[in-house]
Amino acid sequence: MHYLRVLYTAVFISLLSYSSGFANLYNGDDANNSLSGTVTDKASNGPLPGATVYLPDLHIGASANTQGQYELKNLPKGKYLVEVHYIGYAAFTEVIQIDGSTHKDFSLSETLLEKNEVVITGVNLATTLKKTPTPVSVVRKEYLDANISTNIVDAIAKLPGVSQLTTGPAISKPFIRGLGYNRVVVVGDGVRQEGQQWGDEHGIEIDDYNVSRVEVLKGPSSLVYGSDALAGVVNIVPPGAVAAGQVKGNVAANYLSNNGQISYHADIAGTSKGGFSWSAFGTQKFAHDYKNKYDGYVFNSKFKNINYGGSLGLNKQWGSSILRFTSFNQELGLVEGDRNENGQFIKPINNNGQEDEAVATNDDFKSYSIGVPKQKITHNKLVWDNNLYLHNGGRLGLTLGYQWNRRKELGNVLEPDEPELFLKLNTFNYGLKYYLPEMNGWQTTIGVNGMQQKNNIGGEEYLIPAYDLFDAGVFAVTSKTFDKLTLSGGLRFDNRHMNIKGLQLNDEGVPVDNGGETKFSTFDRNFSNVSGSAGISYAASEQVTLKLNAARGFRAPNVSELAANGVHEGTIKYEYGNSDLKPEVSTQGDLGVEFNSQHISLTASVFYNHINNFIFARKLVSVAGTDSIPVDDNEDGYAAFKYQQHTANLYGGEFMLDIHPHPIDWLHFENTVSYVRTAISGGTDSTKYLPNIPAARWLSELKGNFKKVGGVMQNAYVGVQMDRTFAQNDIFYAYQTETATSGYTLLNAGIGTDFINRKSNKVLFSLHLAANNLTDVAYQNHLSRLKYAAVNEVTGRSGVYNMGRNFSVKVVVPIDFK
């Protein structure tokens, strides 16, 4: 292990020294490099004020003024992909040579079909969907505004191949093609989000308002962002810097009827003409208990968030540097689902210094005050992102990040402020990339990145041990376009070392140096492997694109899988780790076809994923055949689960058909089907399917888009959506590890518009009205952990059901001045 750390450190220092050597070698004439022009409607030649012109590789953009004019200054010399975007128009992309004062006009066409959307995730340089060999979904802020969600993962859970594992409305984890937890790497502010993501009741600590776009890359995607991404990457991109000489922002408010959720948000950003940029945002969100037709109000499902952050940056001819800080602070109840013999939810109370129970009242359900058991989460993140432009056309990127995560579980009603479980995780992220100058059309990036973690534990209960982790990887990725054919691929080597720290407890459960009962054993594990991918994208015609990709991924076991030993409150189970686990190795193939015409868009992709040593938890049984219930630290009698592994196979795909018929050009009819099926090699009837696999899903939406409504309204939409989730009967039902789930159909609807100033054509505010589950269907999602809560003795129904009918109203007011 020591020699590997020395090797990675040497590579890192060498690249850093290399960057220092070039620090003074940028082209001094770059100060005069700029890009300017106008953005107009292709049919009318009229200006498109507010259209954005963005260079993804440089993280630099500008908005067109009332005359449709834009200007970008302090650019490096070279070829860069430029994206032009405006609501109601097809995104336009073009590679432009920047050399001196460069002029370029853009004309956009009205359409509902996004044909040239830019993606960044998992590739060495920005490219278009058409040239990317792997399946990618991209959504912008407009999509997030128009759809009801309670957190950032909930907001993207309707994308093809994407689902969410939930523990109430505040906690959602992304699943891609049936895989989740540490198999999905979430990237925020350019670094891996690290916050105990191994747990069912641990959500993503990213504010859903501080987002400009979300990119979901499906399939093994470890090359650029590191190991673990067997399922894919969710890249959550924050708002970029505004154009020089401008100050922009937004004020937003949102209300949800079901759980009384109230959200407030404000953000503002500015850039001086000298290239100095700044931004700030703040969000407050709080909700009482949600309700459904079967359970009524679900006690203790309330939550509240207070999030804030900001950035300082500098963009000059030599490069750019930006420092971002975000703070995510959440308090939420943990739903246990306990009820009395009358089917009423019960709550713990302090009865004159004695722990007791009482029936939860309507005042308890409607209160925004959170009782116990509950979680308190604080996640602070500081990221320093740098780009240095080199005279030879290359570029160096250095990203450093520090994440400070604190997670408390509080469950003692007699001491409600004393944590029973306290996890303290500190993560240092680092990454250094060298973007080589283009050579005969090849675009290549080499680099080193990884993280160092230290996790300490506190409180009176223990689930995972303290540990130290060092993770590092070196990689090279490249791509080249030959007329209609684009090749891309790369290789990566990763090494991860984990030092698990032992813990002994005396008879009172207090840690001692020696002589006590062993709670966690001391051991070291070292994991290393090679990842790689190779893919092609072939434009068979202007309308048809064919894609093929093969990839190999690698994931080391996480701390919970290796060493857990305790009650996992939020998941209602007792967990045992397995220190003998081997790393997972995935080999996946993807095949896809895309068809785009003026009025029809069709995308179909299929995949096959073979995973060696797939890790999952199964329920343990006693000698008598009943649930195995550990006694220590398990007063509530939770069933025990232990991690094991087998060879697994997953296959399936996604199909999307989007019709925009002529002559009713405002109509938009989209159908999306997502399907995944699994098999465990050598499994019996009860063990042949993997647990926690989402059911097949069909989304069908009929939507009208109206760019010009008349009067003070524009960019209006109205739509209705059918969300059909099929039954999931292919389950790992051995030892009652999981149960089958019935299918259900939800009906959703939405309407919204921009209100404008007719003289200046600027947006005054946007209004979005939406409804989910209009018919108030009582349902349980297969990936909801609450379906395994206690049985209601009155109805005989097991667990807690998902949210019922929910109406939403959202208002967004833009701020824009020089």
C-alpha positions in Angstrom: 0.0 0.0 0.0 2.8 2.4 0.9 4.5 2.2 -2.5 1.2 2.8 -4.3 0.5 5.9 -2.3 4.0 7.1 -3.1 3.4 6.3 -6.8 0.2 8.3 -7.0 1.7 11.2 -5.1 4.6 11.3 -7.5 2.3 11.3 -10.5 0.2 14.1 -8.9 3.2 16.3 -8.1 4.7 15.7 -11.5 1.5 16.9 -13.3 1.3 19.8 -10.9 4.9 20.7 -11.6 4.1 20.4 -15.3 1.3 22.9 -14.9 3.6 25.3 -13.0 6.1 25.1 -15.8 3.5 26.2 -18.3 2.0 28.9 -16.0 3.8 31.6 -17.8 3.6 30.1 -21.3 0.0 31.0 -22.3 -0.3 33.1 -25.4 -0.3 36.7 -24.2 -2.5 37.7 -27.2 -5.3 35.6 -25.7 -6.4 38.7 -23.8 -7.9 39.8 -27.2 -9.6 36.5 -27.9 -13.4 36.8 -27.8 -16.6 35.5 -29.3 -19.5 37.8 -30.1 -22.5 37.9 -32.4 -26.3 37.7 -32.4 -28.9 35.0 -31.7 -32.0 35.2 -33.9 -35.1 33.3 -34.8 -34.4 31.4 -38.0 -37.8 32.0 -39.5 -38.4 35.7 -38.6 -34.8 36.9 -38.1 -36.0 38.5 -34.9 -33.7 38.7 -31.9 -34.0 36.1 -29.1 -33.3 38.0 -25.9 -32.2 35.8 -23.0 -30.8 33.1 -25.3 -27.7 31.5 -23.7 -24.4 31.0 -25.5 -22.3 28.5 -23.5 -18.8 26.9 -23.8 -19.1 23.8 -21.5 -15.4 23.0 -21.5 -14.5 26.4 -20.2 -17.6 26.9 -18.0 -18.2 30.3 -19.6 -21.4 31.6 -20.9 -23.4 34.7 -21.8 -27.0 35.7 -22.4 -28.2 37.7 -25.4 -29.5 41.2 -24.7 -32.8 42.7 -26.0 -31.2 43.0 -29.4 -30.1 39.4 -29.4 -26.5 40.4 -29.0 -24.0 38.4 -26.9 -20.2 38.7 -26.1 -17.7 36.4 -24.4 -14.3 37.8 -23.5 -11.0 36.5 -22.0 -11.2 33.3 -24.0 -8.2 31.0 -24.8 -7.2 30.3 -28.3 -8.4 27.0 -29.7 -11.4 24.9 -30.9 -14.3 24.7 -28.5 -17.8 23.3 -28.6 -20.4 26.1 -28.3 -24.0 25.4 -27.2 -26.8 27.9 -27.9 -30.1 27.4 -26.0 -33.5 29.1 -25.8 -36.8 27.8 -24.5 -39.0 26.5 -27.2 -36.1 26.1 -29.7 -33.8 23.3 -30.6 -30.5 23.5 -28.8 -27.8 24.3 -31.4 -24.1 23.2 -31.1 -21.1 23.9 -33.2 -17.3 23.6 -32.8 -15.8 27.1 -33.3 -12.2 28.1 -33.7 -11.4 31.0 -31.3 -8.6 33.1 -32.6 -8.6 36.8 -31.8 -11.9 38.7 -32.1 -14.2 36.0 -33.4 -17.7 36.8 -34.7 -20.4 34.2 -35.0 -24.2 34.6 -35.4 -26.6 31.8 -34.5 -30.1 31.2 -35.9 -32.4 28.9 -33.9 -35.4 26.9 -35.1 -38.6 26.4 -33.1 -39.1 22.8 -32.1 -40.1 20.6 -29.2 -37.4 18.0 -29.9 -34.0 18.5 -28.4 -31.6 17.0 -31.0 -28.2 18.3 -30.1 -28.2 18.5 -26.3 -24.7 18.9 -24.9 -23.5 16.4 -22.3 -20.5 16.6 -20.1 -20.7 13.6 -17.8 -18.3 10.7 -18.2 -16.5 12.1 -21.3 -13.1 13.9 -21.6 -14.5 16.9 -23.4 -18.0 18.2 -24.0 -19.8 16.6 -26.9 -23.3 16.0 -28.2 -25.7 13.2 -27.5 -25.4 12.2 -31.1 -21.7 11.5 -30.7 -21.9 9.8 -27.3 -21.9 6.0 -27.5 -23.5 5.5 -24.1 -27.2 6.3 -23.2 -27.5 9.7 -21.5 -30.5 11.7 -20.3 -30.3 15.5 -19.7 -32.8 17.8 -18.0 -32.6 21.5 -17.5 -34.0 23.8 -14.8 -37.2 24.4 -16.8 -38.0 20.7 -16.4 -37.2 20.8 -12.6 -39.5 23.8 -12.2 -42.4 22.2 -14.0 -42.4 18.9 -12.1 -43.4 18.2 -8.5 -40.5 16.9 -6.4 -39.5 16.9 -2.7 -35.7 16.4 -3.3 -33.2 16.4 -6.2 -33.4 12.6 -6.9 -37.2 12.7 -6.8 -36.9 15.4 -9.5 -35.2 13.0 -12.0 -36.9 9.8 -11.1 -39.1 9.9 -14.2 -36.2 9.8 -16.6 -35.8 6.5 -18.7 -33.9 3.9 -16.7 -33.9 6.0 -13.5 -35.8 5.1 -10.3 -35.5 6.0 -6.7 -35.2 4.1 -3.4 -37.1 6.1 -0.8 -37.6 6.2 2.9 -40.3 8.9 3.1 -40.5 12.1 1.0 -37.2 13.6 2.2 -34.9 10.7 1.4 -34.3 9.4 -2.1 -31.4 7.5 -3.6 -30.9 7.2 -7.4 -31.1 3.8 -9.0 -30.0 3.4 -12.6 -31.0 0.2 -14.5 -31.6 -1.6 -11.2 -28.4 -0.6 -9.4 -28.0 2.0 -6.7 -26.2 2.9 -3.4 -22.4 3.1 -4.0 -22.9 1.8 -7.6 -24.1 5.2 -8.7 -21.6 8.1 -8.4 -23.3 11.4 -7.8 -21.2 14.4 -8.9 -22.0 17.9 -7.5 -19.9 21.0 -8.1 -17.5 18.8 -10.1 -16.5 16.4 -7.3 -18.0 13.1 -6.0 -20.7 13.6 -3.4 -19.6 11.7 -0.3 -22.0 11.4 2.6 -22.6 7.9 3.9 -24.4 7.0 0.7 -24.4 3.3 1.5 -27.5 3.7 3.7 -31.2 3.4 2.6 -32.1 6.4 4.7 -29.2 8.6 3.6 -30.3 11.0 0.8 -28.3 13.2 -1.5 -27.1 16.4 0.3 -27.6 18.7 -2.7 -30.0 21.6 -2.8 -32.6 21.0 -5.6 -32.9 24.7 -6.3 -29.2 25.3 -6.9 -29.1 23.3 -10.1 -28.9 24.4 -13.7 -29.0 20.9 -15.3 -28.8 17.2 -14.4 -27.1 14.7 -16.6 -27.6 10.9 -16.1 -25.1 8.6 -17.8 -26.2 5.0 -17.8 -23.7 2.1 -17.7 -20.2 1.6 -16.2 -18.8 5.2 -16.1 -15.7 5.1 -13.9 -13.1 6.4 -16.3 -13.2 10.1 -15.3 -15.0 10.1 -12.0 -13.3 7.1 -10.3 -14.3 3.6 -9.3 -17.8 2.6 -8.0 -19.9 3.9 -11.0 -21.0 0.4 -12.1 -24.6 1.7 -12.7 -23.7 5.2 -14.0 -23.2 8.8 -13.0 -25.6 11.5 -11.9 -23.9 14.8 -12.6 -25.7 17.7 -10.9 -24.4 21.0 -12.5 -24.8 24.2 -10.5 -25.6 27.5 -12.2 -22.7 28.9 -14.1 -21.3 32.4 -14.0 -23.3 35.2 -15.7 -22.0 37.4 -18.6 -19.6 40.2 -17.8 -21.2 43.4 -16.6 -24.5 41.7 -15.6 -26.2 40.7 -12.3 -28.8 38.0 -12.5 -30.8 35.9 -10.0 -34.1 34.3 -9.1 -36.6 34.4 -6.3 -38.9 31.3 -6.0 -41.6 30.0 -3.8 -43.4 26.6 -3.8 -46.3 25.0 -1.9 -47.3 21.4 -1.9 -50.8 20.6 -0.5 -50.3 17.0 0.6 -47.7 17.6 3.3 -48.0 21.4 3.5 -44.5 21.7 2.1 -43.4 25.3 1.9 -40.2 26.3 0.0 -38.4 29.6 -0.4 -35.4 30.2 -2.5 -33.3 33.1 -3.7 -30.1 33.3 -5.7 -28.1 36.1 -7.3 -24.9 36.2 -9.3 -22.8 38.8 -11.0 -19.6 39.2 -13.1 -17.6 42.4 -13.5 -16.1 43.4 -16.9 -12.7 42.5 -15.5 -13.8 38.9 -15.1 -14.4 38.7 -11.4 -17.6 36.7 -10.6 -19.6 36.0 -7.5 -22.8 34.2 -6.5 -24.9 33.4 -3.5 -28.1 31.4 -2.8 -30.3 30.3 0.1 -33.2 27.8 0.4 -35.6 27.1 3.2 -38.0 24.1 3.0 -40.3 22.6 5.6 -43.1 20.1 5.6 -45.5 18.3 8.0 -46.5 14.7 7.7 -47.7 13.5 4.4 -50.9 11.5 3.9 -52.5 8.8 1.7 -55.8 7.1 1.4 -54.9 4.0 3.5 -52.7 5.4 6.3 -54.1 8.8 6.6 -51.3 11.1 7.8 -48.1 9.1 8.2 -46.6 10.1 11.6 -43.1 11.5 11.7 -42.7 11.9 7.9 -42.0 15.6 8.3 -38.8 17.4 7.4 -37.1 20.8 7.1 -34.1 22.1 5.2 -32.0 25.2 5.4 -29.4 25.3 2.6 -27.1 28.1 1.5 -23.9 28.7 -0.4 -21.9 31.0 -2.8 -18.9 31.3 -5.0 -16.1 33.6 -6.0 -14.3 33.3 -9.3 -11.9 34.9 -11.7 -11.8 34.5 -15.5 -8.8 35.8 -17.3 -6.8 35.2 -20.4 -4.5 32.8 -18.6 -7.5 30.7 -17.4 -10.1 30.6 -14.7 -10.4 29.9 -11.0 -13.6 29.5 -8.9 -14.2 28.7 -5.3 -17.6 27.3 -4.4 -19.1 26.7 -0.9 -22.4 24.9 -0.1 -24.0 24.0 3.2 -26.9 21.4 3.3 -28.7 21.2 6.6 -31.6 18.8 7.1 -33.7 17.6 10.0 -36.2 14.8 9.3 -38.4 12.4 11.1 -37.7 8.6 10.8 -40.9 6.8 10.0 -41.2 3.5 12.0 -44.9 2.9 11.3 -45.8 1.6 14.8 -49.6 1.5 15.5 -51.8 0.4 18.3 -54.5 -2.3 18.2 -56.9 0.3 16.7 -54.6 1.0 13.8 -53.6 4.4 15.1 -50.1 5.7 14.8 -48.4 6.0 18.2 -45.6 8.4 19.3 -43.0 8.2 22.1 -43.5 10.6 25.0 -41.8 11.6 28.1 -44.1 10.8 31.0 -42.7 12.3 34.1 -39.2 11.1 33.3 -40.4 7.7 32.0 -40.5 6.7 28.4 -44.1 6.0 27.3 -46.4 6.0 24.3 -49.4 7.9 23.2 -51.7 8.1 20.2 -50.5 10.6 17.6 -53.1 13.4 17.1 -54.1 15.6 14.2 -52.0 18.4 15.8 -49.0 16.1 15.7 -49.5 15.3 12.0 -49.9 19.0 11.1 -47.1 20.3 13.3 -43.9 21.3 11.6 -42.0 20.5 14.8 -40.0 17.2 14.4 -40.0 14.7 17.3 -38.1 11.5 17.7 -36.8 9.3 16.2 -35.2 11.7 13.7 -32.1 12.5 11.8 -30.0 15.7 11.7 -27.7 16.1 8.7 -25.1 18.7 8.0 -23.0 18.6 4.9 -20.6 21.4 4.1 -18.6 21.3 0.9 -15.8 23.6 -0.4 -14.6 23.1 -4.0 -11.8 24.9 -5.8 -11.9 24.5 -9.5 -9.1 25.8 -11.8 -8.3 25.8 -15.5 -5.0 26.9 -17.0 -4.8 27.5 -20.7 -1.5 26.5 -22.4 0.1 28.1 -25.4 0.1 24.9 -27.3 -3.7 24.6 -27.2 -3.8 22.2 -24.2 -5.4 22.9 -20.9 -4.7 21.9 -17.3 -7.5 21.4 -14.8 -7.0 21.1 -11.0 -10.0 20.5 -8.7 -9.7 20.2 -5.0 -12.7 19.6 -2.7 -13.3 19.1 1.0 -16.6 17.7 2.4 -17.6 17.8 6.0 -20.5 15.5 6.7 -22.2 15.0 10.1 -25.2 12.6 10.5 -27.0 12.2 13.8 -29.8 9.8 14.7 -31.8 10.9 17.8 -34.3 8.4 19.2 -34.4 8.9 23.0 -37.5 10.8 24.0 -36.0 11.4 27.5 -32.9 13.0 25.9 -34.0 14.2 22.5 -30.9 16.2 21.8 -28.4 13.4 22.6 -27.5 11.4 19.5 -27.8 7.7 19.7 -25.9 7.3 16.4 -23.3 9.9 15.3 -21.4 9.5 12.1 -18.6 12.0 11.3 -17.2 11.8 7.8 -14.5 14.1 6.3 -13.5 13.7 2.7 -10.8 15.4 0.7 -11.3 15.1 -3.1 -8.5 15.8 -5.6 -8.2 15.7 -9.3 -5.6 16.9 -11.9 -6.3 16.6 -15.6 -4.2 17.5 -18.7 -6.4 18.1 -21.8 -3.9 17.5 -24.6 -4.0 19.7 -27.7 -6.0 18.2 -30.5 -3.8 15.9 -32.6 -5.2 14.9 -36.0 -8.7 15.1 -34.6 -8.0 13.1 -31.4 -9.1 14.7 -28.2 -7.3 13.1 -25.3 -7.2 13.6 -21.5 -4.9 12.1 -18.9 -5.1 12.6 -15.2 -5.1 11.4 -11.6 -7.9 11.7 -9.1 -9.3 10.2 -5.9 -10.1 10.9 -2.3 -9.0 10.5 1.2 -11.6 9.9 3.9 -11.7 9.7 7.7 -14.9 8.5 9.4 -15.3 8.7 13.2 -18.3 7.5 15.2 -20.0 8.7 18.4 -23.2 8.4 20.3 -24.5 5.5 22.3 -25.2 3.1 19.5 -22.9 1.8 16.8 -23.7 0.7 13.2 -20.5 1.0 11.3 -16.9 1.4 12.7 -14.5 4.3 12.4 -12.3 3.9 9.3 -9.6 5.6 7.1 -9.8 5.4 3.4 -7.4 6.3 0.6 -8.5 6.1 -3.0 -6.6 7.0 -6.1 -6.7 6.3 -9.8 -4.9 7.2 -13.0 -6.7 7.4 -16.3 -6.6 8.2 -20.0 -9.6 8.8 -22.3 -9.8 9.8 -25.9 -12.2 10.3 -28.8 -12.1 11.1 -32.5 -14.7 11.8 -35.1 -14.2 10.4 -38.7 -16.9 12.1 -40.7 -20.0 10.1 -39.6 -18.2 7.8 -37.1 -17.1 8.8 -33.6 -14.8 6.5 -31.6 -14.3 7.0 -27.9 -12.7 5.0 -25.0 -10.2 4.8 -22.3 -8.5 2.9 -19.5 -8.2 3.5 -15.7 -6.4 1.9 -12.8 -7.8 2.3 -9.3 -6.5 1.4 -5.9 -8.4 1.8 -2.6 -7.1 1.1 0.9 -9.4 0.8 3.9 -8.3 0.7 7.5 -11.2 -0.5 9.7 -10.7 0.6 13.3 -11.8 -1.9 16.1 -14.1 -1.1 19.0 -14.6 -2.8 22.3 -17.5 -2.0 24.7 -17.9 -2.8 28.4 -21.1 -4.1 30.0 -22.7 -0.6 30.0 -21.9 -0.2 26.2 -19.1 2.3 26.9 -16.0 2.1 24.7 -12.9 0.7 26.4 -9.3 0.2 25.2 -9.3 -3.5 26.1 -11.1 -6.2 28.1 -14.5 -5.5 26.7 -16.8 -7.2 24.1 -15.7 -6.7 20.5 -18.2 -4.7 18.6 -15.9 -4.1 15.5 -12.7 -5.9 14.7 -9.6 -4.2 13.4 -8.6 -5.1 9.8 -7.2 -3.6 6.6 -8.4 -4.3 3.1 -6.8 -3.3 -0.2 -8.7 -3.3 -3.5 -7.4 -2.6 -7.0 -8.5 -3.2 -10.5 -8.6 -1.9 -14.1 -11.6 -0.3 -15.7 -12.1 0.5 -19.4 -14.5 1.3 -22.1 -14.7 1.4 -25.9 -17.6 2.7 -28.0 -18.7 3.9 -31.4 -21.4 6.2 -32.6 -22.3 6.1 -36.3 -24.5 8.7 -38.0 -26.0 6.4 -40.6 -28.0 9.4 -42.0 -29.0 12.8 -40.9 -31.9 11.1 -39.0 -30.5 7.8 -37.8 -27.6 7.3 -35.3 -26.4 3.8 -34.2 -24.4 3.3 -31.0 -22.4 0.5 -29.5 -20.4 0.5 -26.3 -18.6 -2.1 -24.1 -17.3 -1.2 -20.6 -15.7 -2.8 -17.6 -16.3 -1.3 -14.1 -15.0 -1.9 -10.6 -16.4 -1.3 -7.1 -14.8 -2.0 -3.8 -17.1 -3.0 -0.9 -18.2 -0.1 1.3 -17.8 0.1 5.1 -21.3 -1.1 5.8 -20.9 -4.2 3.6 -17.6 -5.0 5.2 -18.1 -4.3 8.9 -21.6 -3.2 9.9 -22.9 -4.5 13.2 -25.9 -2.8 14.6 -29.4 -1.5 14.2 -30.1 0.5 11.0 -33.0 2.6 12.3 -34.2 4.1 9.1 -34.3 0.7 7.3 -35.9 -1.1 10.2 -33.3 -3.9 10.3 -30.2 -5.1 12.1 -27.2 -5.3 9.7 -24.1 -7.6 9.8 -21.1 -6.9 7.5 -18.9 -9.4 5.9 -15.1 -8.7 6.0 -14.4 -11.4 3.4 -16.3 -9.7 0.6 -14.5 -9.3 -2.8 -14.8 -6.3 -5.1 -17.6 -6.3 -7.7 -16.4 -6.3 -11.3 -18.9 -5.4 -14.0 -18.8 -6.1 -17.8 -21.6 -4.4 -19.7 -22.6 -4.0 -23.4 -24.9 -1.4 -24.7 -26.6 -1.2 -28.1 -28.7 1.8 -29.2 -30.4 3.5 -32.1 -31.7 7.1 -32.3 -34.1 8.4 -35.0 -34.8 12.2 -35.2 -36.9 13.9 -37.7 -38.8 17.2 -37.6 -41.9 15.6 -36.0 -40.7 12.3 -34.5 -37.9 11.3 -32.1 -37.3 7.7 -31.3 -34.6 6.3 -29.0 -34.1 2.6 -28.1 -31.3 1.1 -26.1 -30.7 -2.4 -24.7 -28.0 -3.6 -22.3 -26.5 -6.7 -20.7 -24.5 -6.4 -17.5 -22.6 -9.3 -16.0 -21.3 -8.6 -12.4 -18.9 -10.9 -10.6 -19.2 -10.9 -6.8 -22.4 -8.8 -6.7 -23.0 -7.8 -3.0 -26.4 -7.6 -1.4 -28.0 -8.2 2.0 -30.3 -11.1 2.8 -32.4 -11.8 5.9 -31.1 -14.3 8.4 -33.3 -17.0 10.0 -33.0 -18.8 13.3 -32.7 -22.5 13.7 -36.5 -22.7 14.2 -36.9 -21.0 10.8 -38.1 -17.7 12.2 -36.5 -14.3 11.9 -33.1 -14.1 13.5 -33.3 -11.2 16.0 -30.1 -10.1 17.7 -30.6 -9.1 21.3 -27.8 -6.6 21.9 -28.6 -3.0 20.8 -31.9 -4.2 19.3 -34.7 -3.4 21.8 -37.3 -3.1 19.0 -36.6 -6.7 17.7 -35.5 -5.8 14.2 -34.8 -8.8 11.9 -31.1 -9.4 11.1 -29.6 -9.1 7.6 -26.1 -10.1 6.4 -24.2 -9.2 3.3 -23.3 -11.9 0.8 -22.3 -12.0 -2.9 -23.0 -14.0 -6.0 -22.5 -13.7 -9.7 -25.4 -11.7 -11.2 -26.7 -10.7 -14.6 -28.9 -7.8 -15.4 -30.5 -7.0 -18.8 -33.1 -4.7 -20.2 -33.4 -1.4 -21.8 -35.3 1.8 -22.4 -37.6 2.9 -25.3 -38.8 6.4 -26.0 -41.1 7.7 -28.7 -41.8 11.4 -29.0 -44.3 12.6 -31.6 -44.8 16.2 -32.6 -47.3 15.9 -35.4 -47.9 18.4 -38.2 -49.9 20.6 -38.6 -50.8 20.7 -34.9 -47.2 21.7 -34.1 -48.0 22.6 -30.5 -48.9 19.0 -29.6 -46.3 16.8 -27.9 -47.0 13.1 -27.3 -44.2 11.2 -25.5 -44.0 7.5 -24.4 -41.2 6.0 -22.4 -40.8 2.4 -21.3 -38.0 1.3 -18.9 -37.4 -2.4 -18.1 -34.7 -4.3 -16.2 -34.6 -8.0 -15.3 -32.0 -9.9 -13.2 -30.7 -13.4 -12.5 -28.4 -14.8 -9.9 -26.2 -17.6 -11.4 -27.1 -20.9 -9.8 -29.9 -19.5 -7.8 -32.9 -21.5 -6.7 -36.6 -20.5 -7.2 -36.4 -18.3 -4.1 -32.9 -16.9 -4.8 -32.8 -16.5 -8.6 -33.6 -12.7 -8.6 -31.6 -9.8 -7.1 -33.4 -7.8 -4.4 -34.3 -4.1 -4.8 -34.9 -4.2 -8.5 -37.5 -1.7 -9.8 -40.5 -2.8 -11.7 -41.1 -2.1 -15.3 -42.5 1.4 -16.0 -44.5 3.1 -18.7 -44.8 6.9 -18.8 -47.2 8.4 -21.4 -47.6 12.2 -21.6 -49.7 14.3 -23.8 -48.6 17.9 -23.7 -49.3 21.2 -25.5 -46.5 23.8 -25.8 -47.5 27.3 -26.8 -44.6 29.8 -27.4 -46.9 32.7 -27.9 -50.2 32.7 -26.1 -51.1 36.4 -26.5 -51.2 39.3 -24.1 -48.7 39.0 -21.4 -48.1 35.3 -21.6 -45.6 33.2 -23.5 -43.9 29.8 -23.3 -47.0 28.3 -21.9 -47.6 24.5 -21.5 -50.4 22.2 -20.4 -50.1 18.4 -20.0 -51.5 15.2 -18.6 -49.4 12.2 -17.8 -50.0 8.5 -17.1 -47.4 6.9 -14.9 -47.9 3.1 -15.0 -45.7 1.0 -12.8 -46.1 -2.7 -13.3 -46.2 -5.4 -10.6 -42.8 -6.7 -9.3 -43.0 -10.4 -8.6 -39.5 -11.3 -9.6 -38.0 -10.9 -6.1 -35.5 -12.5 -3.8 -38.1 -14.0 -1.5 -35.9 -16.5 0.3 -36.0 -15.9 4.1 -38.6 -13.2 3.4 -35.9 -10.8 2.4 -38.3 -8.9 0.3 -42.0 -9.1 -0.8 -43.7 -8.8 -4.1 -45.3 -5.4 -5.0 -48.6 -4.8 -6.9 -48.7 -2.6 -9.9 -50.4 0.8 -10.0 -51.3 3.7 -12.3 -50.9 7.4 -11.3 -52.4 10.3 -13.2 -50.5 13.6 -13.1 -51.1 17.0 -14.7 -49.4 20.3 -15.1 -49.9 23.8 -16.5 -47.6 26.8 -16.6 -46.5 30.0 -18.3 -44.2 33.0 -18.3 -45.7 36.4 -17.7 -43.8 39.1 -19.7 -43.3 42.8 -20.0 -44.8 43.4 -23.4 -42.5 46.4 -24.1 -39.2 44.8 -23.2 -40.3 41.2 -23.8 -38.5 40.3 -20.5 -40.0 37.7 -18.2 -41.7 39.2 -15.1 -42.4 35.9 -13.4 -43.2 32.2 -14.2 -46.1 30.3 -12.7 -46.2 26.5 -12.5 -49.3 24.5 -11.3 -49.1 20.8 -11.1 -50.8 17.7 -9.6 -49.5 14.3 -8.8 -51.7 11.2 -8.2 -54.9 13.0 -9.2 -57.1 10.0 -8.4 -55.5 9.5 -5.0 -54.3 6.0 -5.6 -53.0 4.1 -2.5 -49.8 2.4 -3.6 -46.4 1.1 -2.5 -43.4 1.5 -4.7 -41.2 -1.6 -4.7 -38.2 0.4 -3.7 -39.9 2.1 -0.8 -38.3 1.0 2.5 -41.5 2.0 4.3 -43.4 -1.0 2.8 -41.5 -3.1 5.4 -42.8 -1.2 8.4 -45.1 -2.9 10.9 -48.5 -4.5 9.9 -51.6 -2.5 10.6 -53.6 -4.9 12.8 -56.9 -3.4 11.8 -56.5 -3.6 8.0 -53.9 -6.4 7.8 -51.9 -4.2 5.4 -48.1 -4.4 5.8 -46.0 -1.2 6.0 -46.7 2.4 5.0 -48.0 3.6 1.7 -46.6 6.4 -0.6 -47.9 9.9 -0.9 -51.5 10.5 -2.0 -53.0 13.3 -4.1 -50.7 16.3 -4.2 -51.2 19.8 -5.7 -48.3 22.2 -6.2 -48.0 25.9 -7.0 -44.6 27.4 -7.8 -43.7 31.0 -8.6 -40.3 32.0 -10.0 -39.3 35.7 -10.3 -36.1 36.4 -12.3 -33.8 39.2 -11.4 -31.8 40.8 -14.2 -30.0 44.1 -14.3 -26.5 45.5 -15.2 
